[in-house]
Amino acid sequence: MADMGCSSGPNAFLLVSRIIDIIDEASRGINRQCPQFGVFLNDLPGNDFNGLFNQLSSFEKDLEEVEEVRQLVKAETSFAVDKLETFIIDWSVDSSQDLEIRAKFAAKSLRVVTEALLETTFTHEVMDDLFRLFEACIKERIAVKEGEYVNIVLSRIVTSKAGPIIEESARKVYNTLRPECLMMAKMGCSSGPNALQVVSRIIDVIEKASRSINCQCPQFGVFLNDLPGNDFNTMFNLLLNFYKDLQEAKGSSCGPCFVSGIPKSFYGRVFPDKFLHFVHSSYSVHWLSQVPRGLVSENGEALNKGNIYIAKTSPPKIHKAYYAQFKSDFTLFLRLRSREMVSGGGMVLIFLGSIHSDDPDLVYELFGSTLHDMVLEGLIEEEKLDNFNLPLYSPTVDEVRKLVEAEGSFAFNKLETITVDWGVDTSQSLDTQAEFVAKTVRAVIEPLLTIAFGHAVMDDLFLLFETRVKARMAEKRSEFVTIVVSLTKKE
Ligand SMILES: C[S@@+](CC[C@H](N)C(=O)[O-])C[C@H]1O[C@@H](n2cnc3c(N)ncnc32)[C@H](O)[C@@H]1O
């Protein structure tokens, strides 16, 4: 079912729940299984989809917040509430603009409303400097939040090294299945431009493959999946250019192409049975569904003290607990996708890996020891560090091979590792590379760290981390290990 022009308020969800209720009742009335539901919330790309998707999980919380207003109005007694809603807008209002313009706009907007008040306490002379600094902070914050740094790293790896594997798999899917509409999903798409770049590349390969056999190019259904809290607004704002570029490059020889966002965890069902022809995910499936349970003893004592992931100083049971969680999550991911894919469909997964299972030697080990230094300096509470662990696992090629074989739904086309230097571009100075690594790690894990350790220590923490990264890079070569696995869904 589709809600065309759904806007961003709660009405769309209310209507959908009502329709599902009616159909559930109707199916029970005739003793039939209730159908699966595909719900498509459509609006223009500039609609606030973030606000909408956030309501999927935070609908009840939002209601509680507006409840305070409702209670106050009720207590005052002069008015009846006809409507009471919340909506969310990006700080810069138009997130399709470039970073400079957005930061300037947000800083100016705040200056207009606060300057007069601030001047009375801090004097007129400091206002220009204050708001210049504030604008720089906003810019940095938006850039870090939107993972601009991560995008650069990931795009280089995917484009240069894993790109040919994705293309080969997409070509194989088309030549085997020749669908009229090729359904593809990008799981864990994030909000940067990488997801649509990969999609363009896949469409290009398939258009060429269809032309080479004098066939009509298929239509494309593209499903961009991530957690409901992902910044889908930014992603959808890239769509206008994506459609325009596609039209310019291919004209009427290709498509049409229909792009949708799917806000849902990939550790649950995301698509109907036998729906997808091609699935791709980059740097997402190493994220676990939860922090492994076995990191705390039965009486609640933290077992991975002083670390935030498997480290050389972690007891062996820590590695076992992490692997057990990955085994369960990855197997579930394969099982769910195998239900959602047609036989002969292709899946290319790219994720963080390790060479040694119990000594992964990730950048996160160094990050854990930086946090430990902050504990020694009294800047972070020891107990908080002892109880914090990252919900990710970087498997070895052997572990991946065994788990795919054991799950049994997929045949291997390729299983490879790619290594890239931490600083990615080793022609840069060590300072630049260290800053780059620190910013990349910050973009990925800051939200988790802020919840555990508070916002106030973040700048100091990442500054210290940058110096530790620089020292480590000067001492020895440090590399990210990436695993690429290309699979075909069996009969
Ligand atoms: C490093 S980013 C991916 C980058 C992106 N694929 C690219 O190539 O630019 C990891 C993404 O995985 C998403 N993610 C993590 N766990 C997920 C889950 N269970 N379901 C869906 N998305 C998930 C995160 O929200 C995040 O956006």
The ligand as an SDF file (V2000), in Angstrom:
LIG
                    3D

 27 29  0  0  0  0  0  0  0  0999 V2000
   29.6420    2.9120    8.1430 C   0  0  0  0  0  0  0  0  0  0  0  0
   27.9840    3.1240    7.8060 S   0  0  0  0  0  0  0  0  0  0  0  0
   27.7420    2.4990    6.1870 C   0  0  0  0  0  0  0  0  0  0  0  0
   28.3140    3.3130    5.1090 C   0  0  0  0  0  0  0  0  0  0  0  0
   27.6280    3.1520    3.7750 C   0  0  0  0  0  0  0  0  0  0  0  0
   27.2120    1.7990    3.5270 N   0  0  0  0  0  0  0  0  0  0  0  0
   28.5650    3.6430    2.6880 C   0  0  0  0  0  0  0  0  0  0  0  0
   28.9950    2.8170    1.8880 O   0  0  0  0  0  0  0  0  0  0  0  0
   28.8400    4.8290    2.6590 O   0  0  0  0  0  0  0  0  0  0  0  0
   27.1790    1.8430    8.7170 C   0  0  0  0  0  0  0  0  0  0  0  0
   25.6660    1.9810    8.6070 C   0  0  0  0  0  0  0  0  0  0  0  0
   25.0770    0.7600    9.0360 O   0  0  0  0  0  0  0  0  0  0  0  0
   23.8790    1.0930    9.6690 C   0  0  0  0  0  0  0  0  0  0  0  0
   23.4270   -0.0320   10.4920 N   0  0  0  0  0  0  0  0  0  0  0  0
   24.0390   -0.5680   11.5870 C   0  0  0  0  0  0  0  0  0  0  0  0
   23.2830   -1.5760   12.0840 N   0  0  0  0  0  0  0  0  0  0  0  0
   22.1880   -1.6850   11.2800 C   0  0  0  0  0  0  0  0  0  0  0  0
   21.0430   -2.5260   11.2840 C   0  0  0  0  0  0  0  0  0  0  0  0
   20.8850   -3.4760   12.2220 N   0  0  0  0  0  0  0  0  0  0  0  0
   20.1140   -2.3640   10.3140 N   0  0  0  0  0  0  0  0  0  0  0  0
   20.2620   -1.4120    9.3580 C   0  0  0  0  0  0  0  0  0  0  0  0
   21.3300   -0.5770    9.3060 N   0  0  0  0  0  0  0  0  0  0  0  0
   22.2780   -0.7040   10.2570 C   0  0  0  0  0  0  0  0  0  0  0  0
   24.2510    2.3180   10.4950 C   0  0  0  0  0  0  0  0  0  0  0  0
   23.1210    3.0450   10.8910 O   0  0  0  0  0  0  0  0  0  0  0  0
   25.1340    3.0760    9.5220 C   0  0  0  0  0  0  0  0  0  0  0  0
   24.4200    4.0170    8.7680 O   0  0  0  0  0  0  0  0  0  0  0  0
  1  2  1  0
  2  3  1  0
  2 10  1  0
  3  4  1  0
  4  5  1  0
  5  6  1  0
  5  7  1  0
  7  8  2  0
  7  9  1  0
 10 11  1  0
 11 12  1  0
 11 26  1  0
 12 13  1  0
 13 14  1  0
 13 24  1  0
 14 15  1  0
 14 23  1  0
 15 16  2  0
 16 17  1  0
 17 18  1  0
 17 23  2  0
 18 19  1  0
 18 20  2  0
 20 21  1  0
 21 22  2  0
 22 23  1  0
 24 25  1  0
 24 26  1  0
 26 27  1  0
M  CHG  2   2   1   9  -1
M  END
$$$$
